[in-house]
């Protein structure tokens, strides 16, 4: 008897501006109105702050390139790490790390299509995202996907010095399509993708990437974990 199909994750957020923005922008907008009524030059400052909050939570549509073997970037930003690392089980993985400044889109996307097999939250600190210890100590959320060929791909959202909250919507057992938006990190952060042996990088340190529309690696044709 065939196994039932896993439930498909409902992509979110999908709004042009993430709904969180309106609540966070309410205070600066209110202050701008108050200073406007008082005919104060402080109006522009508060309007600028409200505009920054709305821009930070922008959520553009993206065209997803390539086929299912193409790994798309899970985030917008600058590539700060490309290389082999040792996983917790002793296996080797290709890691691609991306630094997100406060000016980047902060909505995260699934790098590959797969079933959610593990979600792990860890860490307690808020070091600057480019700090070498941030990966190990900062608050983070690790999402592991299993592809149709049985490969395990992990994408890790890590907070930064300013970031204080990670949003990760999927549940274990759900199937996420490649490039689907699934969460975000607030105000400056880092996102890593860890790929199985045989994966080949398509980017280098210093490259600028866009979530969902930049191909950062290719999975091997033979599959594997």
N, C-alpha and C positions, 0 to 999 in steps of 0.2 A: 504494500500500500504506500503510495507516494506521500511524502511529508507535506503538510499544509504550507502554503506560501506565507512568509512572515508579513506582518502588517507593515504598510508603507508609511514612513515618517511624513507627517504633514509639514512641509517646509515652512519655517518661520524664523525670524520676522520677514515679511514680504512687503510691508508698507514702504513708501519712498523715504519716509523718516520714521525711525524706530519710535513707537509710542512713548517710551521712557522719556524722550526728549521734551515733550510738552510739559510734563510734570516738573522736570528740572529747569526748564526755561521760564516757568511761571514766575519765579521770584525776580529774576532780572527784568522780565517784561513788566511786572508790576512796579518795580523801582523806576524803570524808564518812564512809565506813564506818570508816576508821581512827580518826577523831576521835570517832565514836560509841562505838567500843569503849573509847576512852580517857575517855569521858564528858566530852568537851570541848564548850564552847559554839561552837567553830569549826565544828561539824557543820552548823549551819544555813547558814553562809556557803557552804560547799562544795556543799550540796544546792541552794541558790539558784543557784549558778553552773551546776550540771548542768541545772537546770530551764530556765535561760535558753538554754543551748545547744540543748536539745530543742525549746523554743518557737521559736527562730530558724529551725530546719529544718522547721517544720510545713509541710504541703503539702495544703491543703484542696481538696476538690472544688468546682468552680464550674459554674454553669449559663451557657452561652454565649448571649448575647442577639443579636437582630437577624438580618439576612441576610448574604450574602457581600459586600455593599458596605459593611457596617458594620465599622469597624476597632476591635478590642477592645484594651484596655490590655495591654501586654506585661508589666506589673509592678504590684505594689501600691506605693502611695506618694503623694507630693504633686507636682502638676504645677508645674514651675519654669520652663518655657519653652514658648511657643506662638508660632510665627511662621515667616516665610519665610526660608530660608537658601539660599546658593549651593552646589551640589554640586561635586565635583571636576571634572566635565565642563562646568561653567558653567551647567547647568540649575538652575532654581529648584525647591525642595522645601519642603513644609510639615513643620516639625520640631515634635514634641511631646516635651519632656524631662520625665522623672519621677525625683524623688529618693527613694531608699529609705533610711529610717533603720534602725538596728539592730533596731527593734521590728517592722518590716514583714516580711511573707512575702517571701522572696527567690527563689522559683522563678519563672522567666520563661516566658512563653507567646507563641505565634505570634500576631501581630496580625491577620493575614489568612491565607487558605489559599493556598498556592503551592509552586512547585518551587524547591528550593535551587539557586541559580545561582552563588553566591560566598560564601566565608567568608574573612575577612581578620582576622588578629590583628596588633595594632600597639601602639606606646607602650612606655614603660619606667618611668614615674613613678607615684606613689601620692598625688597631691594630694587634698585633701578634695573629695568629689564635687560640691559646690556651687560650687567654684572655677571661674571662667570659663576658665582654662587647662586644666582637667582633661580636657575633651572632646578637646583636641588632644594632650596629653602623656601622659595616663595609659594604663596597660595596658588594652586594650579588645579586643572581638571583634565584628566587624560581619558580620551574616548578611543576605544579600540574597535575597528571595523574588520569583519571577515568578508573577503570578496567571494564571488561565485566560484572561484578556483581554490578557495581555502586559504588564501594569503591573509596575513594579519597586518593591518596598517593602523598605526596609532597617531592621533593628532592631539597635541597637548596645548591647552590654553594656559598661559602663565601671566599672573598680574605683574605690574611694575610698581615704581615708586608712587605714582599718582593713582593707578588703577586700584580699585577696592572691591570690585564685584565681577564675578564670572557668571555668565548665563549660558547654560547648556540644556537645550530642550529635549533631545531624544531620550528614549527609554530602551533598556536592554530588550533585544528581540526584534526591534524595528529595523526595517530596511531603509537606508538612506541612498538617494540617487546622487551620482557624482555631480558636484557643484552646487548641491542644495545648501541653502542658508540654514544653519542650525543653532546659532547662538552668537554671543558677542562678549567683549571685554571692555570695561569702561576706562577711558582716559589713559592711554599709553600702556603698552604691554608687549608680549612676545608670543608667537605661535610656532610650534615645531611640528614637523611631520616625520615619523620614523617608519622606514620602509624595509621590506624583507630583503635578504641577500639576492643579488642579481639585479636589483633596481639600478638604473643609470641616471645620474643627475643631468638636468638640462639647463641648470643655472649655476652661477658662481657667486662667491662672496662679493657684495657690493651691488649686485643687480637689483633693480626695482621690479616688483611683481604686483599683480593685481589679483585679488581673490576670485577664483572661478574662471578667469580668462587667461591666466598665464600658466603654461605647462612647466612644472618644476622638475619632473622626473618621468621615467618610463619604467613600468614593471617588466620583469623578464617574461619572455614568451613561454617559459616552462612552468610557471606557477611556483608554489611552495609556500612555506610559512614565513 
